[in-house]
Amino acid sequence: MKSINTPLIFVALTIVMANISCRNDSTQNVVEAEKMERPAIVLVAFGTSNTEARKVFDYIDAAARRRYPDYDIRWAFTSQFILKKLRSEGVDVKSLDQVVRELKSEGRTSAVFQSLHVAPGQEYREIEKIDTSGLRTSVGKALLAKDEDIEAVASAIKCYLDVDAVNVLVCHGNDHYPKFNSQLIALAETVESRHDNVFVCSISGQPGIDKLQEARRQAAKTKAVNFVPMMIVAGVHVMEDVMSEEPESWKSVVDAAETTCSKPVGYNDEILEIYFRHLDNAIKKICEESPSDDTL
């Protein structure tokens, strides 16, 4: 029986493994190069300083990466107060300006900014004001951008509604710029026309909190109220303005025997689908403007 030349076999295996490794590295380099050619996706949210509430961003991030596996995905917050607070706590967060500077320094040529705001209001407008000179850009619309979005949202939130309780949708609203409340008012009209036990209120501006009194009257009969945050993240507004034990909180005003609060809409896959449709449109727009459309 012939002896096996162990050193020779070892050398051969080493060469084979090295070739496989090189091919893997080459494939990875190709994938990364293709990502660089595509527009970067920047998910833009107001932000929150609450650690537990920020977990919703992880959920959205995972959903976005499943939906767009071949794209480079970044995040940016628009609230300067939130950015400052989180940085003071050692949390790595970026503003829109920072993300744009990073993209330019990396040699990127295009980016799509997807708003994760509910209404196309003041914070949404901040996206459009960013200096993106040197980049081809487009912006994905906020959640309630069009009439069909309002219909889609009205359908998507049905899973949150408790038929045995009075339900109160918690919107943010804007008391400084009333024009930005128009979509929330339209949502209120749509939802309330379809459900006798659903009321839409806002922390600021319109629709306001007047309908909490009607919710209180209904809750005296149903013995229960269910708050539904019409916000991507259930941060300080939900915890303090709505669910706290303070006498002026929404919970105290309605004064039901039983109070529940659903998850924010950032955990609702149907809501995320609306955002992603807006993102698809923004990607399509920027690629149609691209000198080469074969990067998708």
Secondary structure, 3 states (H helix, E strand, C coil): CCCCCHHHHHHHHHHHHHHHHHHHHHHHHHHHHHHHHCCEEEEEECCCCCCCCCHHHHHHHHHHHHHCCCCCEEEEECCHHHHHHHHHCCCCCCEHHHHHHHHHHCCCCEEEEEECCCCCCHHHHHHHHCCCCCCEEEEECCCCCCHHHHHHHHHHHHHHCCCCCEEEEEECCCCCCHHHHHHHHHHHHHHHCCCCCEEEEECCCCCCCCCHHHHHHHHHHHCEEEEEECCCCCCHHHHHHHCCCCCCCHHHHHCCCEEEECCCHHHCHHHHHHHHHHHHHHHHHHHHCCCCCCCC
